[in-house]
Amino acid sequence: MFPWLFSARFDGAWILAPLFLPALVVYAFQDQLGVVRANEPLLFLFVVVGVDVAHVYSSLFRTYFDPVARSRHGTLFSLVPLFSFVGLALLFSLGDTYFWRTLAYVAAFHFVRQQFGFHRLYARHESVSQARSRLHDVAIHAATLGPLVAWHTGHPRVFQWFTPGDFLTFPAPQVGALALGISAACVTASVLVDVVSFVRGMPFNVPRNAVLVGTALTWWVGIVALNDDAAFTLTNVLSHGIPYFAIVYGTRTSTLRGNSRGVQTFTGLGVVAFLGVPLALAYGEEWLWHVAFWKERFDVFPAGERMFQSAPLSPETLSLVAAALATPQTTHYILDGFIWRRPRGSPLTVEGLQERH
C-alpha cells in the first residue's frame, strides 16, 4: 500500500500532477509560449495572483484562523509578523536592492524546503537504512539546487525571481554544468536504489519517487531548458502553489488516511471561504503593490491609475508600505518552518502538528 497523504486520487490530482503537467505541457508546446505572453495580463492574474500570492494566504487556515494552532503557537504567531515588518522596513531603508535580494533568496529557500517536506511526508512510514535515507534527502535537495546553481553561474536568464538582478550571478558555466550533472546523478541514484530494492522484493514508494522526479523535471524545464519568463512562471508557481493549497485543504478536513470521509468533509460554503478569502487578500495585496509601488498593471487593477499619482510617497513611507505588503509573505515563509512539524508517527492534523523538541 502506498503512503498517500489523503488518497491516491486526491494526492495524484493536486499534489503530484502539478509537478509533471505544467512542465510537460510547457516543454511540449514551447513554440506556442508566444500566445501565453500575448495574454500576459491573464497569466499574471490567474497564475501569479490566483496561485502564487493566494497560496500564501491559504496558510491562514493552518495558523491564525485555527484555534488549536493559535493556542499552541500564539506567541510565535504574534512575534513573527512584527519582527518581519521591522526587518523588512530596515532592509528597504538601506536600498530596495537589499530588500528584493533578501526576499528572493528567502523565497527560493522556501520553495526548496517545500519539496523536501513533501518528500519526507511520503517517506514517513519507510524503514530504510540511514545511508539510504540520506541519499533520498540529498537527491531531493539536488533536484532543486542544481538548477539554481546553474541559474547563478550559467547564461543570463530573461526572467527573475522578483525583480531584475535579485539573484547574484557570475559567469562560470562549467560550475553550472557540474551542478546539473551532480543533480542528475543524485536523482538517478536515489531512484535506482529504490528500483533495485523493489526487484529484491521490497515495496517501491511511488509518491515519494514521483515528488523527486517531478521536482527535478519542473525545475529543469522552468529554469534550465527554457529561457522564457512565461515558462518559468507556469512551472515554478503551479508546482509550488497548487500542492500547498491541497495540503492545507486536506489537513483541515482529515487525517493522513485516518478519516474515511477523506477530503469530502470541507464542502459548500467552506470551499468558497477556503478559496475566496486567499484570492481576495491576494488581489488586494497585488493591487496595492502595483498602484502604490510599481505604478503599473492598471489593466488588471482598475481605478488604480488615478491614485497616488498626485501625491507620490516619500522614501520613508514607501519603505513602510513595502514592508507591510511583504510581511504576509515572509510570515508565511517563517511559520512554515513550524506548523508542519510533527512527532514521528503522528497524523497530519492540526492537533498532531507541534514543535519537535
N, C-alpha and C positions, 0 to 999 in steps of 0.2 A: 504494500500500500504506500502510495506516495505521500510525503509530508505536506499536503496542501495546507495553506493557512486557513481557508474557508471552505472551498470546494474546487474541484477540477474546473468546472465551468466558470465560476467567478474569477479564480486566480488566472486561468488561461486568458479570459477576455480582458481583464482590467489591470493585471499586474505583468503578465508575461508578454502578451501580444503587443503592447506598446513598445517593447524593447526590440521587436522584429519588424512589425508592419511599416511604421514610418520610414525606417532606414531602407527597407527593401523597396518600398514604393518610390521613395525619392531617388534611390540609385537607378532603379529600372526606368524611371521617367525623367531622368535628369535633363534631357533635351527640352522638356516642357516646363522647366522651372521658370522660364521667362513669363509664362502665363500667371504663375503664382506671384512673381514680382510685380506684374502689371496690376494685380489686385492686392497690393501690399497693405492698404488700409484694413481690408478684411482679414488678412493674415495677422496683422497686429491685434485687431480687436478680438478675434476668436482664439488665437493661439497664445499671444503674449498676455493680454488682459484676462481672457477666459480660462486659461490653464495655468500659465506661469505665475502671474500675480495672484490669481484666485486661490491656487493651492496653498499659498502662504496663509491665507485667512481660513482655509479649511481646518488648519490646526487649532483654531479656536474651539472646535468641538472636542478636542483632546485636552484642552487646557482650561482657558478662562470660562468656558461655558459648562464645564463639568464640575459638579460639586465635590466629587471624590478627589479628583485631581487637584482642585483648589485647596482642599483641606490638607492634602499630602505635601503639596509644593507651594503653598501660599506665599511664603517669604520669597522664594525663588521667582515666582510669577510677578511679584511686586518690584523686586530689585533689578531684574534683567532689563525691562524696558527703560527704567530710569537711568541705569548706567549706560545702556546703549545710546540713549538720546544725548547724554553728556559727552560720551566719547565721540559720537558722530559729529556733534557740533564743533568740538575741538579740532577734529580732523579737517572738517570743511574750512574752518578758520585758517588753517595752515595752507590751504590751497585745495581746489577741487580735484587735482591730480591725486593727492594723498587719499582723499575721500573715496574716489571711484576705484582706485587701485586696491585699497584695502577691502572694499566691498566685493570686488571681483574675485580676489583670492579667497576670501571667506566663503563666497558663494560656490566657487569651484570645489573647495574642501567639502562643503555640504553636499554637493552633487556626488562626489566620490564616495563619501561615507554612507549616503543613502543606498547606493548599490551594494556596498559591503553589508549594510544592515539587512537588506532583503536576502542576500546570500546566506548570512548567518541564520536568519529565521528559518530558511528552508533546510538548514543543517542541524536544527535544534534536537532532532531525535537520532542523529547519527552516532554510532560508536566506532570511531576510526582512530588510528594512531595519531599521536601528537604531530609527528612529521607530516603525515598526510593532511591533517587539519591545517597546518601552517602552509603547506603548498597551496591548498584551496584559498586561504586568506591572501597569500601573495598574489595568486592569479587574478582575483577579482580586483585588487588594487592595481595590478599591472595593466588590466584591461582599460582602465581609465587614465592612469598616469603616463602610459606610453604615448598616446595621442596628445596629452597635454605637454609633455616634453617636446614632442615634435612641433607643436604649435609655437613653443617658445624658441625653438632653435632652427626651424626649417624656413621655407619660403614664406614671405608675408601673406597673411590671410586677408581677404576682403571683408571679413566680419570681425566682430569683437564681442567680448562678454557683455559689457555695459556701454562703454564709450571708447572711442579710438585711443589706443595707447595704454589702456588699463593694464594689460599684461606686459611685463618686461620681455623683450625679445633680443636675441643676439644671433648673428649668422653662424651657425655651426650645424649644417645639415647632416654631417656624419654622426653627431651626437643624437639628433632626432631619429636617424635611420637605425642606430644601435638601440635606442629606447623602444622603437616599434618592433625590432627583432626580438628583444627580450620579452616584450609584452606578448607577442605571438607565441613564443616558446613556452612561457609560463601558462598561458591559457591552454595550449595544446597538451602540455604535460599534465595539467590538472584533469582534463577530460580523459586523456589516455589512461591515467591511473585508475579512474573510475570504470572505464571500459574493461581493462584487464581484470579488475576486481569482479565486475559483472560476469565475465567469462568464467571466472572461478566459482561462480555461484552466489555472489553477494548481490544485494539489491543495488540498482542504479538509480540515483537520486535525480529524477528528471527535472523537477522545477529548479533545484539549485544549479544544475548544469545549464538550464535554459537562461537563468539570470546571468550566469557567467558569459555564455556565448552571445546572448542578446546584447549585453552591455558592451562587449568587445566590438560587435558589429555596429551598433549605434554610434559609438564614439569614433570608430574608424571612418564610417561613412560621413558623419557630420563634420568631423574636424580635418581628417587627412585626405580622404578620397575626393571630396568635392569642395572646391574653394568657392563656396556660394553662401550668401547670408541667409537666403530662404531655406536652403538645405540644412544649415546649422540650426536655425531656429526650430524647424519642424522636428528634427531628430532630437535635439537637446531638450526642448521643452516638453514634448509629448511623452518621451520615455521617462521623464522625471515627474512631471505633474500628475499625469493620469494614475500611475500606481500609488502615488501619495494620497490622492483623493480616495482611491479604492481602499487602502488600508485603514484610513481614518473612518470611512464609511462602515467598513466591515467590523472594526473593533468597537464601534458604537452600537452594534446590533447583535454580536455573537461572540463566543469564544473561539479559539482556534479549534475548529471541528468539534466544538463542545455543545453546540446548540442545534438541535435537529431542524429548527426553522431557518438556520443559516442567516443569510443577509436579507431575508424576506420580511424581517420584523420592522424595518425602518421604511415605511411607505407613506403614501398620501402627502399630507402637509409637511411631514418630517423630511421627505425628499426635497420638497420645494424649499424649505428652510435651509437644508444642507447645501443645496446648490445656489439658492438665491442670495443668501447672506454673503458668502465669499465673492460672488460675482458682483454684487452691488458695492461692496467695500473695495474690490479691485478696481472697478470702473471709477469710483470716486477718487481713489489714490492716484491713478494714472491721469485723471482729469486735472488734478491739482499739479502734478508734476509738469504737465505739458502747458497749462495755461499760466502757471506762476513761475516755472523754471525754464523749460525748454522753449516755450512760446512757439509751438508747432502742433501739427496734427489737429487743426481746428475742424477738419472734415469729419474726424471721429469724435471730437469733443465740441459740440456746438455751444454757442454762447460764450466760448472762452476767449475769442479774439478781442472782444471789447473790454475784457477785464485785464487789469494790471498794466495796460499799455500807457495809460496816462499818469500812472504813479509807480515807476519802477522801484523794486525793492532794494533797500540798502544792502551792502555786503553782510552786515551783521544779521539783518532779518533773513536774508537768503540762506545763511548758514543754519539758522534755527528752523526754517521751513524744510530745507533738505534733510536735516537730522530727524525732524518729526516724521517726514514721509518715509524715510528709510528705517525707522525704528521697528515697525511691524516685521519687516524682512529680517533684520538682524535678531530680533527676538525669536522669530521662527527658527533661525539657524541654531541659536544657542539652546533653546528649550528642547529642540530635537535631540540634543545630546543627553537629555534626562528622561523625557516622557516615554521613550520606548525601551528603557532598561527594564529588565525583569529578572527575578531569580530563576536559575536554571530549572526547567521543567514546569514553570507556572504558565497558565493560559494567558493569551494576549488579550486581556480585557483591561478596563480602567482599574479595577480592583487589583489586577495582577501586575500592574506597572508600578514599579517603585525603584528607588535608587538601590544599586547593588553596593553593599558595604564590604 
